[in-house]
Amino acid sequence: MPQPNRMMRMLGTTRGKLVLLLRRASRTVNELAALLGLTDNAVRAHLATLERDGLVRPAGQQAGVRKPHRAYALTADAEHLFPKAYGTVLTEMLDVLNEQLPPERVRDVLRETGKRLGRSLSLPGRAPADRQSRLQHVLAVLEEIGGLAELDEKDGKTVIRGYSCPLADAVRQHPDVCILAESLVSELMGAPVTECCNKEGAPGCRFEIGSGD
């Protein structure tokens, strides 16, 4: 697997653009070629190198006009290309908290931490007044701390859907850490938030936003 400095340099190359596309969703060679303006063979060559480096893996088949096409996705190791919120330190801290405090008290600590983090990451002065501005600010904050998320508004429901979890390293051992993220988003939104995160495999955030003030 490439060293961290080499990885960061790679993000500015064609392979880096390919990695960023796969960070959002699994894609076929044809899809990647169309998005990057490359030939199928050029994409296959890049994918072969990334697969050799442990950053990309085959991810099943997608239906095609004549035959199914193989899809590709990022591996869990690929997430180390992107900035993270000090997952190792947080994991160790949660180990200590869980040894010394009852579970509900640990959850209280996570909620309060999320609230304080939300206050520290709010825009100067006060939070944006309108709901859409608040939603966009939440997306920007999640990206700032190493995540990647998009807004999904459908059937009267507002959901922030993450393609990458900034706390993934900690979530794998301490799923309750999503309470911290839920509290953070709620503080930024000024509205109740329910986390429905995927906590297995490669963790991904999902927050359902309630109506606020």
Beta strands, then each sheet from edge to edge (+ up, - down):
strand 1: 27-28
strand 2: 56-62
strand 3: 69-74
strand 4: 148-154
strand 5: 157-164
strand 6: 193-195
strand 7: 206-209
sheet 1: 1+ 3- 2+
sheet 2: 4+ 5- 7+ 6-
end
